[in-house]
Amino acid sequence: MPGITEILSATGAGEPADDALNFWIEMPQGYFSLPLTDTDDVLATAEANLRELAPPQQQDLLSAVIGTFSVLLDQLEQRNCVYCGLGWHTAQDDTVVSSSLVLSQQEMGQKRNPRLVLKDLVDLKARADEHGQADLVDLANRPALFFESVVILQRPQLPGSQGPAGDAEVYQLEAIVPCEDGSRIVAIEFSTPYVPHGPQFRTMMVLMANSVSFTAPQGSEDAGTAAQSINRILGGLGS
């Protein structure tokens, strides 16, 4: 990312139309964004370039990785994802921790008290048998829901591997921020396979959620207090 005070707009630069579904959020460094539009062309170009560099014994692995990314990006597009980033950070014990960060937005269909919207989302997670710690928090300008959990995901089957790929634990922390009238929400999802280090990113997620705005911030080019704090939390490779 170009700088520690970058403000991401869900629909790009400029002022959106009055009826546009849009939001702004301050982003940390340390993440490499994946393409969410023209993904087939972008991945095809990337694969062609990487094939010139990859040794022959890695060609099958490259195809598998590109295919996995293609499925992932298609799924994210269906979820109204506006950003997906892969990150590498140095933890407090100097471990290099990888993570993913996904931002998505959703229209709720009607105007409601945002606290009731968040309560309904907690109830939905309970009915879906999602186990984790749910916390309703009052941020500086609105309520937010934080949902922390450790989930079991299946490892991808790589070419040449013997036997089943098996399962892996992944730490996930989701922050859901509704707009003032509850008619739309922004979801921030952080995931890392380094489960013991996951809780170190709680403050980062609170800062990101607190920076969400559904109107263009005044003096956006000078904003960045939250992003600077986020960057200090990430540290290491993101600096």
Secondary structure as UniProt FT lines:
FT   TURN            4..5
FT   STRAND          7..9
FT   TURN            10..11
FT   TURN            18..19
FT   STRAND          24..26
FT   STRAND          31..33
FT   HELIX           39..53
FT   HELIX           56..58
FT   HELIX           59..78
FT   TURN            79..80
FT   STRAND          81..90
FT   TURN            92..93
FT   STRAND          96..107
FT   HELIX           114..127
FT   TURN            128..129
FT   STRAND          133..138
FT   STRAND          143..154
FT   TURN            159..160
FT   STRAND          167..178
FT   TURN            180..181
FT   STRAND          184..192
FT   HELIX           195..201
FT   HELIX           202..211
FT   TURN            218..219
FT   HELIX           220..222
FT   HELIX           225..234
FT   HELIX           236..238
//
